[in-house]
Amino acid sequence: MPNALLFFISLLAMVAFAGNSLLCRVALAGGEIDAASFTIIRLLSGAAVLVALIAYQHKLRSIGGNWLSACALFTYAAGFSFAYINLSTATGALMLFGAVQITMISFGMWSGERLNGRQIVGVLFAVGGLVILLLPGAQAPSLLGALLMLGAGVAWGVYSLRGRGIGDPTLETAGNFVRAMPIAVILSVLFYPSTDIKAVGVVYAVASGAIASGLGYAIWYMALPHLKATTAATVQLSVPVFAAAGGVMFLSEPVTLMLAISSVAVLGGVGLFLVSKRDTKRAQHITGGDV
């Protein structure tokens, strides 16, 4: 794939992922839809687009995915929606990104991966950035919203870890979206008394599921085979930045000093970890062993 096309596809995927945060926040902040309905419509729309894509590719012979991954996907989607009732676009995106990365790094450490000094500093910066964001004060986000988004990030981290090395990502993701649907229906039944759906809210939820999620994942999976693992992870650093820019432009959300400091710590910490990991792998390749 030409580098220019690869860059454009990767950028488009990151904008789509950031769009999820913006669409959800716009819909919920304006009271256009309730969180449970947004979740089920998003999952339904995403499933429809992904199934249509694999049917178009003549691969719809059997459903992929599994129930454990579907539960992780649902937990992410539901926590994401309910968190954005109270969180700003930028704060939610940063918390989600930080929780995902820390979950995946923690799994690597638990699996026996050794960290060098710069990687340890990067992890401490990332964790510290999230702690700073949660410190009590006038600028502190809703505690419930923060816990829900951090939980959504952990769930997405688990989902990502379970999806490593799968044969056909689009087929597997479609299957997980389909399997998450009955769980989402249960959620909607539980929250039926608070159901509040307007037409524009449905549009936002469909856009989130069909375009930002379904097509976003499909586009990202087109780029992934052509990207190094560290490059792919580094590219995702842009998602909270795009989300924050969208929040400022479309919702006039302020970028507070605390959010700015936290963003530098989280994104800088994760970036340092990724660069250090790449350098370690290069050294191992040169020496032919561990360093």
DARA-V512799 format. One record per helix or strand of 2 or more residues. SS is the DSSP state (hx for helix, st for strand). FROM is the first residue (numbers start at 0). TO is the last residue. If there is no record, write none. Layout:
ss/from/to
SS/FROM/TO
SS/FROM/TO
This chain:
ss/from/to
hx/2/28
hx/34/55
hx/66/82
hx/88/109
hx/116/133
hx/142/161
hx/168/189
hx/191/193
hx/198/223
hx/228/234
hx/237/250
hx/256/286
